[in-house]
Amino acid sequence: MAREYQVISADSHLEVPVWTWTDRIPAKYRDRAPRRLILPEGGDAVIGEAGVHPVGLALCAGKPYSEYKWKGVTAEEQHGTGDPESRVAEQDQDGVDAEVLFPGGGSQGIRSVKDPEAFLAMNRTYNDFMSDYCSGDPDRLLGLAQIPDTGIDHAIEELERVRKLPGIAGVVLGKYPGGRDVTTPEDDRFWAASLDLEMPVTIHVQIGSHQYYKDGLMGQYPKKPGPMAMNPHVTDFIKRCARYAISGGYNSTQMVLSGVFDRFPKLRVFIAETQIGWIPNYYDQFDDLHARLHHVGEQELGLAPLSRKPSEYVRDHFLWGFMRNPVGVRMRHEIGVENIMWSSDFPHSECDWPHSLDVIDEAMVGVPDDERYKIVAGNAIDFFHLDAIKSN
C-alpha cells in the first residue's frame, strides 16, 4: 500500500555496533573483519585493516555541541545504534517519516580488507544484514547496499543480487564500478545495468581523495598527455574544470567529461552530504573554464567535445544532499529545486536530532509549500522510486 511521506532524510546512517553483524561473516574470514576495540581511556573504537577509528563523532545525536567527543563514547549507550523498532521510534521523535540508510563506519571498514575473496564475502554479508534490518519496516528504513570495488564483474553481480533483496532502496559506490577512483569505459556496463534494473545509484560525499591519480592526473584520458601537460600552466583538465567545486564536484566533473550522460541520457546520480551553496558557482565556473580550455583538453588529452554546456549535464543528471545550509536553499532556483534533497545525517555530528523539523523550518523561510515538499520528500520519492502518495 502506498505511504504518505512528508519528511524523508535522504542521507542517514546505519551505525549499529559492528558485533551485531560481523558474526554472520563466514568463519574463515572473520578474523579479518572490523571488530570492537575498547580504548585504554575508555570508549569504543572499530579496529580493522584500515587502523583504529573511535566511534565518537559518528554517534552525536541528541547531544549539545559542547559534549561531542571523538573518543570516550560507548556505542550501546547512543541514539541510532539500536534495532529497527528503536530506529523507527527515533524517527518519530524527530518528525521524520523515513530515512535512506547509508552504511556506517564499521561496515565501511571492510573496504580496507586487501584479500578480494574475504572482502567480497564481508561485503555480501553486510548487504544481507542491511536488507534484514530494513525489512523490519521497509517503508521507513530504506537501505543502501555497498557495491564492491574489486572490478566491474563483481560490481554488476552484486548490483543484480541486491536488487532482489527486500529493504534495499539503492546502491552506494565507494569507487567507480570498475574499481577505480577515475571513470573508465568499462563502467558503462554498470550504468546500463543500473538503468535496466531501475536501481538508484548514490555516492556518499565523494569517490576518491581528490588527489592526482597515480600517473599524475585525475582521469584516465583517451590520449596520454605529453610532459608539458604536467607543468603549472597546463594542469589536469578534470581538476582544472572542478577547481571551484567541493566534495562531489570532482566526481560530477569526471562523469560529465567522460561523456557518460551522452551515452546514458536517463542516468541520474545522487551525491549525498555535499551541502549545496557552492553549486551555482560550480555551474558558472565549470562552463567558463571549459569554454576557455576545452581545446586544450581535446588536443592534449583526447577528450571528446561536449554537445552541451557542462552545467546542463550536471543540472540534468545529479542530485545533491544537504543538512543545515540555509544559504543553499535560498539559491535553490539556481541549482534546480528538483536536484536537492534534505538529510538529517543521523546520528553523525552534523545531525540535529530530535530537532530536524526546526532546522528545516529555519532553512525554508519564504519557500513555497510545493518547493519545500520536493526538497524534504518529493525528490527522494522520485529518485528512490518509493511507493508513495504525493502530497503536493
C-alpha positions as CSV (number, residue, x, y, z in Angstrom):
1,M,0.0,0.0,0.0
2,A,1.3,3.5,-0.9
3,R,2.5,5.6,2.0
4,E,2.2,9.3,2.5
5,Y,5.6,10.9,3.3
6,Q,6.0,14.5,4.5
7,V,9.7,14.4,5.5
8,I,12.4,11.9,4.3
9,S,16.0,12.1,5.3
10,A,17.8,11.2,2.1
11,D,21.1,10.6,4.0
12,S,21.2,9.0,7.4
13,H,23.5,6.2,8.6
14,L,23.2,2.7,10.0
15,E,25.6,2.9,12.9
16,V,24.8,-0.3,14.8
17,P,27.8,-1.8,16.6
18,V,30.0,-4.0,14.4
19,W,29.4,-7.0,16.6
20,T,25.7,-7.1,15.7
21,W,26.5,-8.2,12.1
22,T,30.1,-9.5,11.9
23,D,29.3,-12.8,13.4
24,R,27.4,-13.5,10.1
25,I,30.7,-13.4,8.1
26,P,31.9,-16.8,7.1
27,A,34.1,-18.2,9.8
28,K,37.3,-18.4,7.6
29,Y,37.3,-14.6,7.1
30,R,36.0,-13.5,10.5
31,D,39.4,-12.7,11.9
32,R,40.0,-10.1,9.2
33,A,36.6,-8.3,9.8
34,P,36.3,-5.0,11.6
35,R,35.8,-5.5,15.3
36,R,35.3,-3.7,18.6
37,L,38.2,-2.2,20.4
38,I,37.8,-0.7,23.9
39,L,40.3,2.1,24.1
40,P,42.7,2.4,27.1
41,E,41.0,5.7,28.2
42,G,37.5,4.1,27.7
43,G,35.0,4.2,24.9
44,D,34.7,2.1,21.8
45,A,36.5,2.1,18.5
46,V,36.4,0.0,15.4
47,I,39.7,-1.7,14.5
48,G,40.4,-3.4,11.2
49,E,42.9,-3.5,8.4
50,A,42.5,0.3,8.0
51,G,43.5,1.0,11.5
52,V,41.6,2.2,14.6
53,H,38.6,4.5,14.3
54,P,36.9,5.8,17.5
55,V,33.1,5.9,17.2
56,G,32.5,9.3,18.9
57,L,31.7,11.7,16.1
58,A,29.5,9.1,14.4
59,L,27.3,9.0,17.5
60,C,26.3,12.5,18.4
61,A,22.6,12.5,18.1
62,G,20.8,14.4,20.9
63,K,23.9,15.9,22.4
64,P,24.8,19.6,22.7
65,Y,27.9,20.6,20.6
66,S,29.9,21.0,23.8
67,E,29.5,17.3,24.6
68,Y,30.7,16.0,21.2
69,K,33.7,13.7,21.7
70,W,36.0,11.9,19.2
71,K,36.9,9.2,21.8
72,G,35.4,8.0,25.1
73,V,32.0,7.1,23.6
74,T,30.4,3.6,24.1
75,A,28.3,2.5,21.2
76,E,25.4,0.8,23.0
77,E,24.6,4.0,25.0
78,Q,23.9,6.2,22.0
79,H,20.9,7.0,19.8
80,G,21.0,5.4,16.4
81,T,22.6,2.1,17.5
82,G,19.5,0.1,18.2
83,D,17.2,-2.4,16.5
84,P,14.7,-1.4,13.7
85,E,11.9,-0.7,16.2
86,S,14.2,1.7,18.1
87,R,15.2,3.4,14.9
88,V,11.6,4.0,13.8
89,A,10.8,5.3,17.3
90,E,13.7,7.8,16.9
91,Q,12.3,8.9,13.5
92,D,9.0,9.6,15.2
93,Q,10.8,11.7,17.9
94,D,12.4,13.7,15.1
95,G,9.3,14.1,13.0
96,V,10.8,12.1,10.1
97,D,8.8,9.6,8.1
98,A,11.7,7.6,6.6
99,E,15.4,7.6,6.3
100,V,17.7,6.4,3.4
101,L,20.4,4.5,5.3
102,F,23.9,4.7,4.1
103,P,26.5,2.4,5.6
104,G,28.1,3.3,8.9
105,G,31.7,3.5,9.8
106,G,32.1,-0.1,10.9
107,S,30.8,-1.5,7.6
108,Q,33.0,0.8,5.6
109,G,36.0,-0.6,7.4
110,I,35.7,-3.7,5.3
111,R,36.8,-1.7,2.2
112,S,40.4,-1.8,3.5
113,V,40.5,-5.6,3.5
114,K,43.1,-6.5,1.0
115,D,42.2,-10.1,0.2
116,P,39.5,-9.8,-2.6
117,E,37.8,-13.1,-1.6
118,A,37.5,-12.0,2.0
119,F,36.3,-8.5,1.1
120,L,33.6,-9.8,-1.2
121,A,32.3,-12.2,1.4
122,M,32.2,-9.4,4.0
123,N,30.5,-7.0,1.6
124,R,27.8,-9.5,0.8
125,T,27.3,-10.2,4.5
126,Y,26.9,-6.6,5.2
127,N,24.4,-6.1,2.4
128,D,22.4,-9.0,3.6
129,F,22.4,-7.5,7.1
130,M,21.2,-4.2,5.8
131,S,18.4,-6.0,4.0
132,D,17.3,-7.8,7.1
133,Y,17.5,-4.7,9.2
134,C,15.4,-2.6,6.8
135,S,12.9,-5.3,6.2
136,G,11.7,-4.6,9.8
137,D,9.9,-1.6,8.3
138,P,10.8,-1.2,4.6
139,D,8.5,1.8,4.1
140,R,10.6,3.8,6.7
141,L,14.0,2.1,6.6
142,L,15.4,2.5,3.1
143,G,18.7,0.6,2.9
144,L,21.6,1.2,0.5
145,A,23.8,-1.8,-0.4
146,Q,27.5,-1.3,-0.9
147,I,28.9,-2.1,-4.4
148,P,32.3,-3.9,-4.2
149,D,35.3,-2.2,-5.7
150,T,37.0,-5.3,-7.0
151,G,36.2,-5.0,-10.6
152,I,33.2,-4.5,-13.0
153,D,32.1,-8.1,-13.0
154,H,31.8,-8.2,-9.2
155,A,30.1,-4.8,-9.2
156,I,27.4,-5.9,-11.6
157,E,27.0,-9.3,-10.0
158,E,26.3,-7.6,-6.6
159,L,24.1,-5.0,-8.2
160,E,21.9,-7.7,-9.7
161,R,21.9,-9.7,-6.4
162,V,20.9,-6.9,-4.1
163,R,18.2,-5.7,-6.5
164,K,16.3,-8.8,-5.4
165,L,16.8,-8.2,-1.6
166,P,13.9,-6.7,0.4
167,G,14.6,-3.4,2.2
168,I,17.2,-2.3,-0.3
169,A,16.3,1.0,-2.0
170,G,19.5,1.6,-3.9
171,V,23.3,1.2,-4.0
172,V,26.2,3.3,-3.0
173,L,29.6,3.4,-4.8
174,G,32.8,3.6,-2.9
175,K,34.7,3.7,-6.2
176,Y,33.6,3.8,-9.7
177,P,32.1,0.5,-10.9
178,G,35.4,-0.7,-12.5
179,G,37.0,-0.4,-9.1
180,R,39.0,2.8,-9.8
181,D,38.9,6.4,-8.5
182,V,38.6,7.5,-12.1
183,T,35.9,6.8,-14.7
184,T,36.8,4.1,-17.2
185,P,35.0,2.8,-20.3
186,E,34.1,-0.5,-18.6
187,D,31.9,1.5,-16.1
188,D,29.3,1.7,-18.9
189,R,28.3,-1.9,-18.3
190,F,27.3,-1.0,-14.8
191,W,25.4,2.2,-15.8
192,A,23.5,0.2,-18.3
193,A,22.6,-2.5,-15.8
194,S,21.5,0.0,-13.1
195,L,19.1,1.6,-15.6
196,D,17.8,-1.8,-16.8
197,L,17.2,-2.8,-13.1
198,E,15.8,0.7,-12.2
199,M,18.3,0.7,-9.3
200,P,19.1,4.2,-7.9
201,V,22.9,4.9,-7.7
202,T,24.4,7.1,-5.0
203,I,27.8,8.4,-3.9
204,H,28.4,9.4,-0.3
205,V,30.4,12.7,-0.3
206,Q,32.9,11.7,-2.9
207,I,34.7,9.0,-4.7
208,G,38.5,9.2,-4.3
209,S,40.5,11.7,-2.3
210,H,40.7,14.4,-5.0
211,Q,44.4,13.9,-5.3
212,Y,46.1,13.3,-8.6
213,Y,45.7,9.8,-10.0
214,K,48.8,7.5,-9.8
215,D,50.1,8.7,-13.2
216,G,49.7,12.3,-12.1
217,L,46.2,13.0,-13.4
218,M,42.7,13.0,-12.1
219,G,41.4,11.0,-15.1
220,Q,42.2,8.1,-17.4
221,Y,42.2,10.1,-20.7
222,P,41.9,8.7,-24.2
223,K,45.3,10.3,-25.1
224,K,48.3,10.2,-22.9
225,P,49.5,13.8,-22.3
226,G,53.0,14.9,-23.1
227,P,55.4,16.2,-20.5
228,M,54.2,19.8,-20.8
229,A,50.8,18.8,-19.6
230,M,52.2,18.4,-16.2
231,N,53.5,21.9,-15.8
232,P,51.6,24.6,-13.8
233,H,50.3,26.2,-17.0
234,V,48.5,23.1,-18.5
235,T,47.1,21.3,-15.5
236,D,44.9,18.2,-15.3
237,F,41.7,19.1,-17.2
238,I,39.2,17.5,-14.7
239,K,40.9,19.2,-11.8
240,R,41.0,22.5,-13.7
241,C,37.3,22.5,-14.5
242,A,36.3,21.4,-11.0
243,R,38.6,23.7,-9.1
244,Y,35.7,25.8,-7.7
245,A,33.7,22.8,-6.7
246,I,33.8,20.9,-3.4
247,S,33.2,17.3,-2.4
248,G,31.3,15.5,-5.2
249,G,32.0,18.2,-7.7
250,Y,35.1,16.4,-8.9
251,N,33.1,13.3,-9.4
252,S,30.4,15.1,-11.4
253,T,33.1,16.7,-13.5
254,Q,34.7,13.3,-14.1
255,M,31.5,11.8,-15.3
256,V,30.4,14.7,-17.5
257,L,33.8,14.9,-19.2
258,S,33.8,11.1,-19.8
259,G,30.7,11.5,-21.9
260,V,28.6,9.0,-19.8
261,F,25.5,11.2,-20.0
262,D,25.5,11.3,-23.8
263,R,25.6,7.5,-23.8
264,F,23.1,7.2,-20.9
265,P,20.7,10.2,-21.0
266,K,18.4,8.7,-18.3
267,L,21.2,8.1,-15.7
268,R,20.9,10.3,-12.6
269,V,23.2,10.0,-9.5
270,F,22.7,11.3,-6.0
271,I,25.8,12.6,-4.3
272,A,25.0,12.8,-0.6
273,E,26.3,15.2,2.1
274,T,27.9,17.8,-0.1
275,Q,25.9,20.8,1.1
276,I,24.6,23.0,-1.8
277,G,25.5,26.6,-1.5
278,W,28.6,26.2,-3.8
279,I,26.7,24.6,-6.7
280,P,25.6,27.7,-8.6
281,N,29.2,28.9,-8.6
282,Y,30.3,25.5,-9.8
283,Y,27.9,25.6,-12.7
284,D,29.2,29.1,-13.7
285,Q,32.8,28.3,-13.4
286,F,32.6,24.8,-15.0
287,D,31.1,26.4,-18.1
288,D,33.6,29.3,-18.1
289,L,36.7,27.2,-17.6
290,H,35.6,24.5,-20.1
291,A,34.9,27.2,-22.7
292,R,38.4,28.6,-22.2
293,L,40.2,25.3,-22.1
294,H,38.3,22.5,-23.9
295,H,40.5,22.8,-26.9
296,V,43.5,22.1,-24.6
297,G,41.7,19.0,-23.2
298,E,40.9,17.8,-26.7
299,Q,44.4,18.4,-28.1
300,E,46.4,17.2,-25.2
301,L,44.2,14.5,-23.6
302,G,41.9,13.3,-26.4
303,L,38.7,14.4,-24.8
304,A,35.6,14.3,-26.9
305,P,33.8,17.6,-27.4
306,L,30.6,18.0,-25.3
307,S,27.3,18.6,-27.1
308,R,26.0,20.9,-24.4
309,K,27.3,23.2,-21.7
310,P,28.9,21.3,-18.8
311,S,26.5,22.8,-16.3
312,E,23.5,21.5,-18.3
313,Y,24.7,17.9,-17.8
314,V,25.3,18.5,-14.1
315,R,21.9,20.1,-13.6
316,D,20.1,17.3,-15.5
317,H,21.9,14.3,-14.0
318,F,22.9,15.0,-10.4
319,L,21.1,15.4,-7.1
320,W,22.8,16.8,-4.1
321,G,22.3,16.3,-0.3
322,F,22.4,19.0,2.3
323,M,21.7,19.2,6.1
324,R,21.8,22.7,7.6
325,N,22.5,25.0,4.7
326,P,20.0,27.9,4.5
327,V,22.1,29.9,2.0
328,G,22.0,26.9,-0.3
329,V,18.2,26.7,0.0
330,R,18.0,30.4,-0.9
331,M,19.8,29.6,-4.2
332,R,17.6,26.6,-4.9
333,H,16.4,28.0,-8.3
334,E,19.9,28.5,-9.4
335,I,20.6,24.8,-8.5
336,G,17.3,23.4,-9.6
337,V,14.7,22.6,-6.9
338,E,14.4,19.1,-8.3
339,N,18.1,18.5,-7.7
340,I,18.4,18.9,-3.9
341,M,17.3,16.7,-1.0
342,W,17.4,17.4,2.7
343,S,19.1,15.0,5.0
344,S,19.5,14.7,8.8
345,D,22.8,12.7,8.7
346,F,21.5,11.0,11.9
347,P,23.3,10.0,14.1
348,H,26.5,11.8,13.0
349,S,27.9,15.1,14.3
350,E,26.1,17.1,11.6
351,C,22.7,15.9,12.7
352,D,20.2,18.0,14.9
353,W,18.1,15.1,16.2
354,P,15.5,15.4,17.6
355,H,15.0,18.9,16.2
356,S,15.2,18.3,12.5
357,L,11.9,20.0,11.8
358,D,13.2,23.2,13.4
359,V,16.3,23.0,11.1
360,I,14.0,22.5,8.1
361,D,11.8,25.4,9.1
362,E,14.9,27.7,9.5
363,A,16.1,26.8,6.0
364,M,12.7,27.1,4.4
365,V,11.7,30.6,5.3
366,G,9.9,32.0,2.3
367,V,10.0,28.8,0.4
368,P,6.6,27.9,-1.2
369,D,4.9,24.7,0.1
370,D,5.3,22.9,-3.2
371,E,9.0,23.5,-3.4
372,R,9.5,22.7,0.3
373,Y,7.8,19.4,-0.3
374,K,10.1,18.5,-3.2
375,I,13.2,19.2,-1.2
376,V,12.2,17.4,2.0
377,A,10.3,14.4,0.5
378,G,9.2,14.6,-3.2
379,N,12.6,14.4,-4.8
380,A,13.5,11.4,-2.6
381,I,10.3,9.7,-3.5
382,D,11.0,10.1,-7.2
383,F,14.7,9.2,-7.1
384,F,14.3,6.1,-5.0
385,H,11.1,5.0,-6.7
386,L,9.1,4.9,-3.5
387,D,5.5,3.7,-3.5
388,A,4.0,6.9,-2.1
389,I,1.0,9.2,-2.1
390,K,2.1,12.5,-3.4
391,S,1.1,15.3,-1.0
392,N,1.8,18.2,-3.3
